[in-house]
Amino acid sequence: MKIPIADLKFDEHGLVPTIVQDAHTLQVLTLAYMNVESLERTLATHETWFWSRSRSSLWHKGETSGNKQRVVSVSFDCDRDALRILVVPEGPACHTGAKSCFHRELRWDFQEVSQSEGRRADLGEVLNRLYSVIGLRQCEKPEGSYTTYLFDQGLDKILKKVGEECAETIIAAKNEDRNALVKEASDLLYHLLVLFAERGVTLDELRNELLNRSTKADE
């Protein structure tokens, strides 16, 4: 469905919140605001333009830093009061130099939350939590982190570790040691998540593929 810009619902300040995502990985890069003029310029130039609320002026992303964003698509939500823009970034989205503005995580404890809700965190929650932490390590690269080491070494090193953990999981299973199998399988899952992050694969993609397979299994 296509609509004219005039049919979008801008707020009382003439702005609409805009989510910017990497077109390849779907990682959220930033949340910004657009007015009619910045949206028109974005559509005309195929590069992102926003409205700076702090400076009360137009803002062409990457004009001074060189970290421009090539626009792939622009869509709107069901209420017509928010935009989503898919881009190919030519550099970091955040002024701090991080790939995404959302590179800091609010500290909270799954175990505490689960206990307060009277339940334990399920595997999906744990995997999402771990994948988020791995994503933070990928962006921030803290010194002394094993995950940072893997990303610094690159794809070949990560693939080597996945292969090693596969072999160790098989050995543990052959030895019928349940505790060892759980530990080795956990190591394998961790390294697979690192591989997914390195290759830009999201857990949503994995979930959708597994859902498709479960549907076919029921047929």
MIVO-445682 format. One line per field, with one value per residue: x, y, z of N, C-alpha, C in turn; residue in three letters; residue number from 1; chain. Coordinates in pm, whole numbers. Example, Ala and Ser with C-alpha at 12.3 -4.5 7.8 and 13.67 -1.06 7.14 Angstrom:
% residues 2
n_east: 1319, 1285
n_north: -569, -225
n_up: 780, 708
ca_east: 1230, 1367
ca_north: -450, -106
ca_up: 780, 714
c_east: 1320, 1290
c_north: -330, 3
c_up: 780, 787
res: Ala, Ser
n: 1, 2
chain: A, A
% end
This chain:
% residues 219
n_east: 84, 58, 84, 28, 261, 123, -79, 27, 51, 166, 306, 212, 421, 490, 633, 747, 820, 1102, 1226, 1537, 1683, 1935, 1950, 2036, 2090, 1885, 1926, 1850, 1941, 1913, 1690, 1513, 1380, 1149, 1041, 810, 971, 1227, 1165, 1082, 1326, 1476, 1347, 1395, 1676, 1765, 1907, 1939, 1765, 1701, 1512, 1652, 1577, 1703, 1862, 1686, 1676, 1734, 1890, 2134, 2222, 2550, 2668, 2880, 3038, 3068, 2945, 2715, 2377, 2239, 1928, 1701, 1433, 1119, 878, 555, 373, 72, -92, -9, 164, 430, 753, 951, 1273, 1476, 1817, 2140, 2417, 2698, 2887, 2937, 2632, 2593, 2694, 2895, 3059, 2983, 2822, 2544, 2303, 2183, 2355, 2404, 2307, 2025, 2060, 1952, 1816, 1754, 1694, 1599, 1373, 1227, 1180, 1023, 800, 718, 822, 1064, 1318, 1266, 1416, 1422, 1422, 1666, 1847, 1798, 1883, 2158, 2237, 2198, 2393, 2622, 2598, 2644, 2911, 3023, 2982, 3101, 3349, 3503, 3808, 3984, 3771, 3649, 3467, 3505, 3763, 3711, 3560, 3750, 3939, 3804, 3598, 3699, 3827, 3610, 3451, 3622, 3617, 3346, 3345, 3522, 3375, 3153, 3267, 3350, 3105, 2991, 3169, 3121, 2858, 2887, 3023, 2831, 2794, 2598, 2615, 2851, 2775, 2570, 2722, 2907, 2732, 2619, 2842, 2870, 2628, 2668, 2892, 2777, 2590, 2765, 2868, 2633, 2593, 2823, 2775, 2544, 2298, 1978, 1801, 1532, 1513, 1608, 1415, 1185, 1250, 1262, 998, 869, 962, 854, 587, 575, 642, 414, 242
n_north: -121, 216, 554, 911, 1155, 1346, 1208, 1085, 1075, 1325, 1451, 1701, 1873, 1851, 1624, 1285, 976, 778, 471, 335, 80, -169, -285, -538, -696, -630, -509, -271, 55, 325, 559, 819, 1144, 1274, 1543, 1683, 1799, 1680, 1414, 1431, 1506, 1281, 1086, 1193, 1206, 956, 914, 933, 1189, 1388, 1548, 1754, 1773, 1897, 2093, 2216, 2197, 2083, 1767, 1602, 1282, 1176, 1385, 1537, 1342, 1145, 905, 801, 695, 477, 465, 199, 119, 265, 252, 253, 243, 71, 267, 490, 670, 639, 565, 328, 278, 112, 71, 87, 110, 331, 341, 372, 414, 548, 839, 786, 614, 354, 77, 68, 283, 165, 25, -18, -200, -234, -307, -605, -894, -1210, -1426, -1311, -1178, -1394, -1534, -1348, -1359, -1606, -1821, -2004, -1878, -1943, -2145, -2000, -1732, -1725, -1775, -1549, -1351, -1418, -1388, -1115, -1014, -1106, -955, -700, -726, -752, -498, -320, -428, -500, -509, -808, -980, -1296, -1329, -1093, -1149, -1361, -1228, -1044, -1214, -1317, -1468, -1725, -1823, -1837, -2027, -2246, -2290, -2359, -2600, -2749, -2757, -2899, -3151, -3214, -3225, -3448, -3648, -3639, -3728, -3987, -4102, -4124, -3947, -3752, -3500, -3394, -3383, -3191, -2965, -2946, -2919, -2675, -2510, -2536, -2419, -2155, -2079, -2105, -1897, -1680, -1710, -1662, -1390, -1281, -1329, -1192, -1313, -1341, -1430, -1437, -1511, -1773, -1881, -1857, -2030, -2274, -2288, -2315, -2565, -2721, -2699, -2831, -3081, -3160, -3212
n_up: 0, -90, 10, 2, 135, 282, 403, 622, 981, 1148, 1456, 1707, 1679, 1424, 1358, 1299, 1447, 1359, 1277, 1207, 1024, 955, 630, 559, 791, 957, 1197, 1445, 1398, 1472, 1637, 1515, 1418, 1180, 973, 733, 533, 570, 520, 253, 136, 195, 39, -212, -240, -169, 59, 416, 586, 867, 1135, 1366, 1694, 1905, 1789, 1630, 1346, 1005, 943, 782, 762, 809, 678, 782, 906, 719, 735, 580, 498, 279, 137, 123, 149, 251, 494, 664, 977, 1096, 1206, 1082, 1199, 1244, 1112, 925, 813, 588, 543, 378, 553, 548, 736, 1095, 1283, 1518, 1705, 1878, 1756, 1752, 1588, 1606, 1762, 1971, 2164, 2425, 2710, 2919, 3253, 3389, 3547, 3437, 3598, 3835, 3736, 3643, 3882, 4016, 3864, 3921, 3779, 3580, 3360, 3017, 2754, 2516, 2603, 2737, 2527, 2368, 2543, 2568, 2302, 2273, 2448, 2318, 2084, 2190, 2268, 2018, 1913, 2101, 2170, 2417, 2602, 2688, 2670, 2574, 2368, 2223, 2134, 1955, 1755, 1670, 1561, 1346, 1079, 999, 1231, 1406, 1274, 1295, 1571, 1603, 1463, 1627, 1866, 1780, 1735, 1996, 2124, 2001, 2089, 2366, 2367, 2269, 2478, 2665, 2875, 3044, 3176, 3071, 2805, 2809, 2880, 2667, 2452, 2518, 2488, 2214, 2122, 2208, 2049, 1799, 1811, 1816, 1560, 1413, 1474, 1360, 1091, 1054, 1097, 1234, 1539, 1497, 1230, 1245, 1415, 1252, 1043, 1179, 1265, 1020, 950, 1153, 1093, 847, 934, 1062, 862
ca_east: 0, 131, 4, 105, 318, 22, -168, 92, 7, 274, 260, 183, 541, 515, 735, 707, 934, 1151, 1320, 1629, 1740, 2025, 1869, 2084, 2081, 1766, 1963, 1804, 2057, 1883, 1554, 1523, 1252, 1140, 927, 776, 1083, 1334, 1117, 1088, 1466, 1518, 1294, 1454, 1821, 1792, 1991, 1854, 1761, 1616, 1494, 1716, 1494, 1789, 1912, 1573, 1722, 1748, 2015, 2166, 2307, 2678, 2716, 3011, 3116, 3085, 2872, 2582, 2291, 2169, 1793, 1651, 1288, 1054, 743, 488, 299, -71, -156, 48, 229, 570, 818, 1067, 1357, 1584, 1929, 2273, 2501, 2835, 2968, 2860, 2513, 2598, 2800, 3004, 3138, 2922, 2743, 2406, 2284, 2135, 2467, 2413, 2196, 1972, 2096, 1845, 1851, 1647, 1655, 1516, 1244, 1154, 1133, 915, 682, 686, 862, 1202, 1335, 1271, 1536, 1417, 1464, 1809, 1918, 1787, 1971, 2296, 2261, 2210, 2524, 2719, 2589, 2711, 3055, 3060, 2983, 3187, 3481, 3575, 3933, 3981, 3653, 3670, 3383, 3579, 3874, 3659, 3525, 3875, 4007, 3730, 3508, 3767, 3848, 3479, 3413, 3707, 3565, 3220, 3382, 3578, 3268, 3072, 3337, 3348, 2967, 2976, 3245, 3048, 2739, 2931, 3066, 2710, 2809, 2493, 2663, 2948, 2700, 2504, 2823, 2961, 2625, 2606, 2954, 2838, 2525, 2731, 2974, 2684, 2535, 2871, 2870, 2515, 2619, 2927, 2717, 2424, 2178, 1904, 1727, 1400, 1525, 1619, 1284, 1093, 1286, 1220, 852, 832, 990, 758, 460, 585, 647, 278, 162
ca_north: 0, 341, 671, 1036, 1200, 1424, 1118, 1040, 1148, 1391, 1496, 1845, 1946, 1824, 1520, 1146, 894, 698, 364, 306, -54, -219, -361, -675, -769, -581, -451, -134, 143, 446, 614, 962, 1207, 1338, 1627, 1666, 1835, 1580, 1295, 1458, 1502, 1141, 1017, 1250, 1180, 817, 917, 974, 1324, 1392, 1677, 1756, 1845, 1979, 2209, 2271, 2214, 1960, 1694, 1504, 1182, 1152, 1503, 1575, 1223, 1056, 780, 818, 577, 466, 418, 88, 125, 343, 200, 316, 146, 63, 391, 595, 772, 601, 518, 239, 294, 16, 140, 27, 210, 346, 358, 363, 498, 624, 940, 732, 524, 221, 48, 103, 367, 78, -64, -37, -283, -208, -420, -675, -1032, -1300, -1512, -1232, -1156, -1521, -1565, -1256, -1403, -1740, -1920, -1999, -1830, -2055, -2150, -1890, -1610, -1735, -1759, -1408, -1277, -1446, -1329, -970, -989, -1127, -837, -590, -749, -726, -353, -247, -493, -477, -584, -921, -1063, -1406, -1302, -992, -1221, -1434, -1134, -987, -1316, -1326, -1579, -1854, -1867, -1873, -2154, -2349, -2320, -2432, -2737, -2815, -2783, -3008, -3276, -3242, -3264, -3586, -3734, -3645, -3811, -4125, -4151, -4134, -3863, -3650, -3370, -3347, -3353, -3063, -2859, -2932, -2867, -2534, -2444, -2534, -2318, -2024, -2047, -2085, -1761, -1590, -1721, -1591, -1246, -1247, -1336, -1110, -1395, -1310, -1542, -1441, -1591, -1912, -1921, -1872, -2152, -2388, -2293, -2371, -2709, -2787, -2704, -2937, -3212, -3195, -3241
ca_up: 0, -96, 42, -5, 262, 353, 477, 744, 1099, 1220, 1587, 1718, 1639, 1283, 1349, 1305, 1487, 1247, 1311, 1097, 1038, 852, 535, 548, 917, 1027, 1326, 1463, 1404, 1548, 1636, 1490, 1386, 1049, 938, 592, 448, 578, 452, 110, 94, 202, -79, -334, -248, -130, 178, 528, 640, 985, 1200, 1497, 1791, 1992, 1713, 1552, 1208, 929, 970, 678, 825, 744, 605, 835, 943, 605, 761, 521, 494, 151, 165, 44, 149, 355, 520, 777, 1057, 1070, 1248, 998, 1281, 1265, 990, 932, 695, 571, 481, 371, 617, 501, 856, 1220, 1293, 1643, 1713, 1961, 1674, 1754, 1468, 1637, 1881, 2078, 2195, 2570, 2756, 3052, 3339, 3459, 3571, 3397, 3710, 3925, 3671, 3640, 4016, 4051, 3789, 3964, 3680, 3537, 3223, 2924, 2670, 2419, 2672, 2765, 2401, 2330, 2634, 2531, 2170, 2295, 2508, 2210, 1998, 2258, 2258, 1879, 1892, 2194, 2171, 2543, 2614, 2778, 2645, 2478, 2252, 2147, 2070, 1841, 1649, 1619, 1479, 1221, 1046, 996, 1369, 1461, 1212, 1353, 1704, 1585, 1428, 1745, 1962, 1724, 1762, 2140, 2158, 1954, 2180, 2493, 2347, 2254, 2609, 2746, 2994, 3026, 3222, 2972, 2683, 2830, 2878, 2532, 2366, 2551, 2420, 2072, 2101, 2223, 1931, 1687, 1823, 1772, 1414, 1362, 1485, 1263, 957, 1049, 1106, 1356, 1598, 1434, 1108, 1288, 1466, 1140, 971, 1261, 1261, 889, 951, 1240, 1020, 747, 1004, 1102, 743
c_east: 87, 36, 89, 154, 212, -71, -103, 48, 129, 219, 241, 302, 577, 616, 673, 831, 971, 1255, 1405, 1694, 1836, 1945, 1911, 2061, 1954, 1798, 1912, 1926, 2031, 1733, 1568, 1384, 1260, 1023, 903, 897, 1194, 1293, 1122, 1231, 1520, 1472, 1359, 1600, 1860, 1897, 1907, 1877, 1665, 1597, 1554, 1632, 1578, 1838, 1802, 1615, 1728, 1885, 2030, 2265, 2434, 2736, 2855, 3099, 3148, 3009, 2728, 2507, 2213, 2034, 1751, 1498, 1240, 912, 686, 406, 149, -145, -107, 118, 372, 624, 926, 1143, 1466, 1696, 2049, 2368, 2642, 2931, 2881, 2740, 2522, 2715, 2917, 3098, 3087, 2835, 2599, 2401, 2239, 2244, 2491, 2287, 2155, 1999, 1973, 1878, 1733, 1599, 1565, 1377, 1161, 1099, 1017, 786, 642, 721, 1011, 1207, 1341, 1392, 1539, 1464, 1615, 1891, 1913, 1878, 2117, 2330, 2275, 2346, 2634, 2718, 2657, 2862, 3104, 3072, 3091, 3330, 3559, 3700, 3918, 3863, 3686, 3587, 3447, 3692, 3825, 3626, 3650, 3947, 3934, 3658, 3578, 3788, 3716, 3433, 3495, 3655, 3432, 3248, 3436, 3468, 3173, 3135, 3331, 3208, 2942, 3047, 3172, 2926, 2776, 2971, 2949, 2722, 2713, 2543, 2761, 2877, 2631, 2604, 2877, 2857, 2604, 2720, 2926, 2734, 2582, 2809, 2888, 2623, 2639, 2879, 2752, 2538, 2720, 2869, 2587, 2294, 2108, 1834, 1586, 1403, 1532, 1484, 1187, 1122, 1241, 1068, 804, 853, 891, 622, 462, 584, 508, 192, 159
c_north: 125, 457, 796, 1077, 1272, 1336, 1059, 1128, 1202, 1443, 1647, 1932, 1923, 1714, 1381, 1064, 797, 598, 335, 171, -85, -311, -507, -755, -739, -531, -308, -45, 268, 475, 764, 1017, 1276, 1434, 1610, 1692, 1730, 1450, 1314, 1452, 1359, 1065, 1065, 1211, 1036, 808, 973, 1119, 1321, 1535, 1668, 1838, 1935, 2104, 2280, 2299, 2078, 1898, 1586, 1405, 1160, 1270, 1545, 1452, 1134, 925, 790, 685, 577, 399, 308, 92, 210, 288, 269, 213, 158, 191, 512, 704, 734, 545, 416, 252, 189, 82, 47, 131, 212, 370, 347, 457, 591, 722, 893, 643, 382, 202, 90, 194, 283, -25, -78, -109, -244, -329, -476, -823, -1121, -1385, -1438, -1210, -1283, -1556, -1476, -1294, -1545, -1846, -1906, -1946, -1949, -2042, -2035, -1759, -1610, -1714, -1615, -1321, -1294, -1382, -1177, -934, -1004, -1007, -716, -605, -719, -577, -284, -301, -465, -565, -697, -1014, -1171, -1383, -1196, -1057, -1294, -1340, -1072, -1085, -1341, -1457, -1715, -1910, -1912, -2007, -2270, -2390, -2396, -2578, -2814, -2851, -2891, -3143, -3313, -3282, -3410, -3683, -3751, -3734, -3958, -4186, -4163, -4059, -3745, -3511, -3311, -3307, -3218, -2948, -2836, -2877, -2718, -2454, -2432, -2428, -2177, -1986, -2033, -1945, -1657, -1591, -1647, -1440, -1201, -1240, -1258, -1189, -1366, -1434, -1551, -1524, -1740, -1964, -1947, -2000, -2276, -2402, -2352, -2521, -2783, -2799, -2818, -3074, -3259, -3237, -3390
c_up: 0, -66, 24, 133, 346, 437, 601, 861, 1175, 1353, 1589, 1683, 1492, 1259, 1354, 1345, 1376, 1296, 1188, 1123, 924, 760, 528, 675, 995, 1168, 1333, 1483, 1487, 1546, 1621, 1457, 1251, 1046, 788, 503, 451, 510, 300, 59, 96, 78, -208, -351, -222, -21, 292, 568, 759, 1032, 1339, 1593, 1880, 1921, 1635, 1408, 1139, 954, 864, 737, 743, 671, 652, 864, 824, 619, 710, 521, 363, 174, 67, 36, 266, 373, 643, 852, 1030, 1109, 1169, 1078, 1319, 1134, 1022, 802, 696, 492, 467, 430, 560, 616, 978, 1220, 1413, 1645, 1799, 1880, 1673, 1630, 1487, 1759, 1999, 2112, 2345, 2617, 2897, 3139, 3409, 3460, 3535, 3514, 3806, 3866, 3673, 3777, 4056, 3980, 3827, 3862, 3650, 3395, 3129, 2832, 2570, 2481, 2696, 2638, 2353, 2414, 2592, 2398, 2182, 2352, 2402, 2115, 2059, 2249, 2117, 1852, 1975, 2202, 2301, 2551, 2715, 2760, 2542, 2352, 2163, 2069, 1945, 1725, 1588, 1527, 1347, 1197, 1053, 1137, 1431, 1405, 1269, 1491, 1697, 1553, 1547, 1844, 1912, 1757, 1909, 2187, 2118, 2049, 2313, 2481, 2336, 2389, 2708, 2879, 2978, 3064, 3122, 2843, 2694, 2819, 2736, 2435, 2392, 2487, 2271, 2040, 2110, 2097, 1805, 1691, 1782, 1619, 1353, 1363, 1381, 1121, 945, 1049, 1239, 1410, 1542, 1306, 1142, 1337, 1351, 1061, 1047, 1263, 1129, 888, 1041, 1174, 918, 813, 1043, 983, 713
res: Met, Lys, Ile, Pro, Ile, Ala, Asp, Leu, Lys, Phe, Asp, Glu, His, Gly, Leu, Val, Pro, Thr, Ile, Val, Gln, Asp, Ala, His, Thr, Leu, Gln, Val, Leu, Thr, Leu, Ala, Tyr, Met, Asn, Val, Glu, Ser, Leu, Glu, Arg, Thr, Leu, Ala, Thr, His, Glu, Thr, Trp, Phe, Trp, Ser, Arg, Ser, Arg, Ser, Ser, Leu, Trp, His, Lys, Gly, Glu, Thr, Ser, Gly, Asn, Lys, Gln, Arg, Val, Val, Ser, Val, Ser, Phe, Asp, Cys, Asp, Arg, Asp, Ala, Leu, Arg, Ile, Leu, Val, Val, Pro, Glu, Gly, Pro, Ala, Cys, His, Thr, Gly, Ala, Lys, Ser, Cys, Phe, His, Arg, Glu, Leu, Arg, Trp, Asp, Phe, Gln, Glu, Val, Ser, Gln, Ser, Glu, Gly, Arg, Arg, Ala, Asp, Leu, Gly, Glu, Val, Leu, Asn, Arg, Leu, Tyr, Ser, Val, Ile, Gly, Leu, Arg, Gln, Cys, Glu, Lys, Pro, Glu, Gly, Ser, Tyr, Thr, Thr, Tyr, Leu, Phe, Asp, Gln, Gly, Leu, Asp, Lys, Ile, Leu, Lys, Lys, Val, Gly, Glu, Glu, Cys, Ala, Glu, Thr, Ile, Ile, Ala, Ala, Lys, Asn, Glu, Asp, Arg, Asn, Ala, Leu, Val, Lys, Glu, Ala, Ser, Asp, Leu, Leu, Tyr, His, Leu, Leu, Val, Leu, Phe, Ala, Glu, Arg, Gly, Val, Thr, Leu, Asp, Glu, Leu, Arg, Asn, Glu, Leu, Leu, Asn, Arg, Ser, Thr, Lys, Ala, Asp, Glu
n: 1, 2, 3, 4, 5, 6, 7, 8, 9, 10, 11, 12, 13, 14, 15, 16, 17, 18, 19, 20, 21, 22, 23, 24, 25, 26, 27, 28, 29, 30, 31, 32, 33, 34, 35, 36, 37, 38, 39, 40, 41, 42, 43, 44, 45, 46, 47, 48, 49, 50, 51, 52, 53, 54, 55, 56, 57, 58, 59, 60, 61, 62, 63, 64, 65, 66, 67, 68, 69, 70, 71, 72, 73, 74, 75, 76, 77, 78, 79, 80, 81, 82, 83, 84, 85, 86, 87, 88, 89, 90, 91, 92, 93, 94, 95, 96, 97, 98, 99, 100, 101, 102, 103, 104, 105, 106, 107, 108, 109, 110, 111, 112, 113, 114, 115, 116, 117, 118, 119, 120, 121, 122, 123, 124, 125, 126, 127, 128, 129, 130, 131, 132, 133, 134, 135, 136, 137, 138, 139, 140, 141, 142, 143, 144, 145, 146, 147, 148, 149, 150, 151, 152, 153, 154, 155, 156, 157, 158, 159, 160, 161, 162, 163, 164, 165, 166, 167, 168, 169, 170, 171, 172, 173, 174, 175, 176, 177, 178, 179, 180, 181, 182, 183, 184, 185, 186, 187, 188, 189, 190, 191, 192, 193, 194, 195, 196, 197, 198, 199, 200, 201, 202, 203, 204, 205, 206, 207, 208, 209, 210, 211, 212, 213, 214, 215, 216, 217, 218, 219
chain: A, A, A, A, A, A, A, A, A, A, A, A, A, A, A, A, A, A, A, A, A, A, A, A, A, A, A, A, A, A, A, A, A, A, A, A, A, A, A, A, A, A, A, A, A, A, A, A, A, A, A, A, A, A, A, A, A, A, A, A, A, A, A, A, A, A, A, A, A, A, A, A, A, A, A, A, A, A, A, A, A, A, A, A, A, A, A, A, A, A, A, A, A, A, A, A, A, A, A, A, A, A, A, A, A, A, A, A, A, A, A, A, A, A, A, A, A, A, A, A, A, A, A, A, A, A, A, A, A, A, A, A, A, A, A, A, A, A, A, A, A, A, A, A, A, A, A, A, A, A, A, A, A, A, A, A, A, A, A, A, A, A, A, A, A, A, A, A, A, A, A, A, A, A, A, A, A, A, A, A, A, A, A, A, A, A, A, A, A, A, A, A, A, A, A, A, A, A, A, A, A, A, A, A, A, A, A, A, A, A, A, A, A, A, A, A, A, A, A
% end
